[in-house]
Structures are given as structure tokens and as C-alpha cells.
Amino acid sequence: MAWYGSMETPNVPKAMRLAVGFGLPLEPAKTTLYLGRETLLTNGKSPMRHWRKALFAFMSRNAANPAGYFGIPPNRVVELGAQIRL
């Protein structure tokens, strides 16, 4: 398990290398990591105003890529997606 503070940037490959040093049988170069990705749709029936839904969906689309944030190489990631109606 790895712990990071609010001002630290997580680095999953580094944490995996450290885990190998403690005897965990991992092969970081052969490990596949799964990430979730949500696509927000603004045509749902929530009471939220349409402009707020559109703004929230826009901000979600422009958020940083989780794989990049966690330092995961792109060839080790499988993304599973879901569409969510706001």
C-alpha cells in the first residue's frame, strides 16, 4: 500500500518497484492497470439547470488524464467507460 499527502503527486510505477523490494511478486513491466472513465451526458432528468450540467460535463471532459496523474505508462492501462446522464 502506498500513502501520498495532498501536496505529493502519486507515482504508481515507483510504488510498484518499492513493493517488489519488499517481496511482493510483481512484474511492473507486465502488469496491466484498469482505470474507470465516465462520460457525462447532459440530457438526464435531474433538477439541475441545463447550463450547470453543460458546465460540469465540460469541466469533466477537460480534467487531467488519470493515467498521467498517477504516472502510469499508457501501454499498461485499460480504460473501462460508462455514460452517466445528469
C-alpha positions in Angstrom: 0.0 0.0 0.0 1.2 3.5 -0.8 0.4 6.7 1.0 0.6 10.2 -0.5 -0.1 13.6 1.0 -2.2 16.3 -0.5 0.9 18.1 -1.9 2.5 14.9 -3.4 2.0 13.5 -6.8 1.3 9.8 -6.8 3.7 7.6 -8.8 2.2 4.1 -9.2 5.2 2.6 -11.1 7.6 3.8 -8.3 5.3 2.3 -5.6 5.2 -1.0 -7.5 9.0 -1.1 -7.7 9.2 -0.4 -3.9 6.6 -3.3 -3.3 8.9 -5.7 -5.3 11.7 -4.7 -2.9 9.5 -5.8 0.0 9.0 -9.2 -1.6 5.7 -8.7 -3.4 5.8 -10.9 -6.5 5.1 -8.2 -9.2 6.4 -7.6 -12.6 5.7 -3.9 -13.2 6.6 -4.1 -16.9 4.0 -6.8 -17.4 1.2 -5.5 -15.1 -2.0 -4.1 -16.6 -3.8 -1.5 -14.6 -7.5 -0.8 -15.0 -9.0 2.7 -14.8 -12.6 3.9 -15.0 -13.7 6.7 -17.3 -17.1 8.4 -17.1 -18.7 10.3 -20.0 -21.3 12.8 -18.6 -24.4 13.3 -20.7 -26.5 16.4 -20.2 -29.9 15.1 -21.3 -30.8 13.4 -18.0 -33.9 14.2 -15.8 -32.1 15.7 -12.8 -33.4 19.1 -11.5 -30.1 20.7 -12.2 -30.3 23.6 -14.7 -29.0 22.7 -18.2 -26.2 25.3 -18.2 -24.9 23.8 -15.0 -25.0 20.3 -16.4 -23.2 21.6 -19.5 -20.5 23.4 -17.4 -20.0 20.3 -15.2 -19.7 18.0 -18.2 -17.3 20.4 -19.9 -15.1 20.6 -16.8 -15.1 16.8 -16.5 -14.0 16.3 -20.2 -11.2 18.8 -19.7 -9.9 17.2 -16.4 -6.4 15.7 -16.4 -6.0 12.2 -17.6 -5.8 9.8 -14.6 -3.1 7.6 -16.1 -0.9 10.7 -16.5 -1.7 11.9 -13.0 -0.7 8.6 -11.4 2.4 8.2 -13.6 1.2 5.1 -15.3 2.6 4.3 -18.8 -0.1 4.4 -21.5 0.8 0.9 -22.7 -0.1 -0.6 -19.3 -3.6 0.9 -19.0 -7.0 -0.5 -19.9 -9.9 2.0 -19.5 -13.4 0.9 -18.8 -16.1 3.5 -19.5 -19.6 4.4 -18.5 -22.1 7.0 -19.7 -23.8 8.9 -16.9 -26.9 11.1 -17.5 -27.0 14.2 -15.5 
